[in-house]
Amino acid sequence: MTTLLYKEIRLAAHPTSIVFIFLGCLVLVPAYPYSVIFMFGCLAPYITFLNARETNDAWYTAILPVTKRESVLGKCLLIASFQLFQLLFSIPFAFLRSALNIENNPVGLDATLAWYGFGLTVYAVFDFVFISSFYKSGYKAGKAFLLASIPMVLLILMVEVMPHIPALTWLDSYQPKHLLMQLPILAAGFICYAALLLFAYRISVKRFNKVDL
Amino acid sequence: MEIVLHVQSLCKHYPGFTLENVSFALAPKHIMGLIGKNGAGKSTTLKSILNMVSPESGSVEIFQKDFIQHEKECKQRIGVVFGGIDFYPLKKLSAITAVTQKFYANWDQTQYQKYIKRFALDESKKFKELSNGMKVKYLLALALSHHAELLILDEPTSGLDPVSRDELLHMFRQIVKNENCSILFSTHITSDLDKCADDITYIQNGRVLKSADKDTFLRSFEHLKTPEDTGPLTLEEIMLRTERSEWDDDAAV
């Protein structure tokens, strides 16, 4: 598994995708729609899939001692690494923001536990649609991205609107009692992410096995 | 004699093209040329062997093992070179090698360095900076550095100048002689095979017209000889006359 991931990072990953995963640091910006960070986390796999297609990555992988199942696994591992690293990377900046006493983000949701939970949900839905659509053909990355962008944009809008609804302001709070209330959202995000990624992987393997390179 | 590669009744349908009951066998330390005009089904056959396309029926055995069932194990023992395809054009050879070597249990770094030196390859160069001949040589170096026992080469000599082609063909003979290796390579440049092939498989319109050792193969096409032909026909003449007779048949219809 580590060899597959190493191959993906060294040969398939586009440098821009690597830059995008470091944009978790944007949670330090005083006023910014932080959920846009999720969009970068979705663009990273798209750009990498485009790059992989143009560099004949699937062909090269096919001549290595790797099955089609593992070829899909490599890409799923890469996507998960991108997105989870991005969220992890943002955590110190969220703490730094608090240490610097920067005021609550007036634009939308702050980087609270709920924000991370929603982020994982956005990634779960995007990845499920994107990966499973892509492996229908093995090369139509643009179409897969367009399809996956629809739920991604709608979810991001929803996340950014929520803190402006008076009954949901607790989602935007760092107070311990509110963080405790947000914990189930984070847990649900993790479960949703793991389940949908696994589901996407299984569907994609079935589809890619039928694809002729 | 243990067969290295045994292809049996491979069938694959595409709109407008059908690969039909392709069967042949490759013996150890032999070079087999897969010939046929463009679009005859040579690449589809090679891709079906490697499970890159899914054949509708038929089987492939490599080292007496079903390839689908033992894909990873078989791939550890084979090397594949696709001529004319740019892999990771912006990556340095050192990066491609660093990744590739991790996948092979039998990777031999000393052997790799030997081939890099012999082929005068500069590892700090990007893949796209190599000439077509150098690209094939680099991919061959990768294939040979894990002691592949079977090389599957798709049009490795296409687009190369006569000198580079001759050098590669000489190398194929040396590999078969010095290493425990067999080679299956597709080409439409039949003169390449006059120099180095032991066996020939001729594919026409998705079907195997003839698969045999070179002498038997040449003898089986003696009916194509004309009174003007004094010596044996070359592979090129066989292919040209076979394909031409097919055009004549089509014209007659």
Interface residues (C-beta under 8 A of the other chain):
Chain A: T3 Y6 K7 R10 L11 T55 N56 D57 W59 Y60 A62 I63 L64 P65 V66 T67 K68 N209 K210 D212 L213
Chain B: K47 L50 N51 M52 V53 S54 E71 K72 E73 K75 Q76 V80 F82 I85 D86 F87 Y88 P89 L90 K91 A95 I96 A98 V99 T100 K102 F103 Y104
